[in-house]
Amino acid sequence: MRVLITGAYGQVGHELMRLVPAGFEAIGLDSAELDIADAAQVAAVVDRVQPQLIINAAAYTAVDTAESELQRAYAVNRDGVANLAQAAQRSEIPLLHISTDYVFSGDATAPYGEQDATAPTGVYGASKLAGELALMEGCSRYMILRTSWVFGAHGNNFVKTMLRLGRERDELSVVADQQGCPTSAASIACALWALSQQYRDRGTLQWGLYHYSGLPACSWQAFAQEIFAQAHELGMLPRVPVVHGISTAQYPTPAKRPAWSVMDCSRLQQAQQITPADWRTELRAVLLELAGQ
Ligand SMILES: NC(=O)c1ccc[n+]([C@@H]2O[C@H](COP(=O)([O-])OP(=O)(O)OC[C@H]3O[C@@H](n4cnc5c(N)ncnc54)[C@H](OP(=O)(O)O)[C@@H]3O)[C@@H](O)[C@H]2O)c1
């Protein structure tokens, strides 16, 4: 089965290309080869590649910059998804897409379900929500996986920032009043390939909106502490830096961050037998990969 992968050099895109299962041919294109915001280019590439499935790993992901680049964020995260949805619908193929916990306000205290009301607090979350709606309207066979706190060996993310700071400092301050679920880019790629395999084998899927993130939930402070503990154990840090917990108010950012980013992933588990990965095990694999680089 031939699969077109957009944003193939991003965190998740990279893992999708690394983990192509047997029996699949992945055509991965980066933003220079396929700008999803360009409707004509999307149509031309889909006509040329003739995929049987599209996985969209492309997105405008600069959460803070989005506040001042609203047009670009919407051009990619809403219009780009609409372009892909239209091309998929025209070619009668499904589209697998990734969205975010930022579609929620973060005011909840229990894990968010797919049916819970959305209320993004910033431009990035709003543009991603608009992309979800564009996909639902434009394409009849789609899967949306909302995920959170993505990390991997490739690209910029919290794990790599902490490793850098951990080498430079004996102690540092990390936000302790935001709860979320770290998710490895590799586990998202595995979930997307598992869905692709199910689609290939059965000819259909239970299309719709799903949550997929790692377990267990934690704060950024606890995430940092686990990164340092594991990195030290693997000989990547000479000592474990002290991580002081601070409040969100003490670490202001242009875009507001949700205090509660925990999502209930049971729907995907029940419908497609895809279970959340333990991010601590995934973290170890990422650290080992980074140590070997
Ligand atoms: N990172 C997180 O913590 C997080 C959390 C929740 C959900 N998500 C979602 O997960 C998905 C994957 O995120 P990620 O972390 O892998 O992001 P990423 O590393 O920033 O990768 C996104 C990729 O999209 C490409 N891209 C940007 N604009 C494009 C365009 N107009 N046309 C084609 N490609 C374009 C980028 O290429 P260039 O670099 O060349 O622009 C980049 O390679 C996204 O949908 C994101 O919203 C991410």
The ligand as a Gaussian input file, in Angstrom:
#p B3LYP/6-31G(d) Opt

LIG

0 1
 N        5.150000      18.841000      19.357000
 C        4.201000      18.660000      20.267000
 O        4.440000      18.722000      21.477000
 C        2.802000      18.344000      19.818000
 C        1.797000      18.217000      20.808000
 C        0.499000      17.898000      20.395000
 C        0.216000      17.711000      19.052000
 N        1.199000      17.872000      18.132000
 C        0.843000      17.670000      16.707000
 O        1.590000      16.565000      16.232000
 C        1.851000      16.736000      14.837000
 C        3.325000      16.519000      14.556000
 O        4.048000      17.474000      15.328000
 P        5.625000      17.441000      15.397000
 O        6.002000      17.616000      16.829000
 O        6.172000      16.294000      14.613000
 O        5.914000      18.825000      14.636000
 P        7.252000      19.332000      13.955000
 O        8.429000      18.570000      14.440000
 O        7.216000      20.813000      14.072000
 O        7.025000      18.911000      12.428000
 C        6.081000      19.541000      11.637000
 C        6.561000      19.439000      10.216000
 O        5.594000      20.080000       9.404000
 C        6.290000      20.762000       8.387000
 N        5.502000      21.846000       7.838000
 C        5.233000      23.069000       8.375000
 N        4.489000      23.784000       7.520000
 C        4.278000      22.991000       6.435000
 C        3.593000      23.164000       5.209000
 N        2.955000      24.304000       4.919000
 N        3.590000      22.136000       4.327000
 C        4.232000      21.003000       4.596000
 N        4.917000      20.776000       5.720000
 C        4.925000      21.763000       6.641000
 C        7.542000      21.276000       9.042000
 O        8.522000      21.483000       8.072000
 P        9.481000      22.782000       8.125000
 O       10.290000      22.605000       9.358000
 O       10.232000      22.693000       6.857000
 O        8.539000      23.960000       8.202000
 C        7.899000      20.128000       9.972000
 O        8.788000      19.235000       9.372000
 C        1.325000      18.118000      14.476000
 O        0.049000      17.993000      13.921000
 C        1.226000      18.830000      15.810000
 O        0.241000      19.834000      15.798000
 C        2.485000      18.164000      18.479000

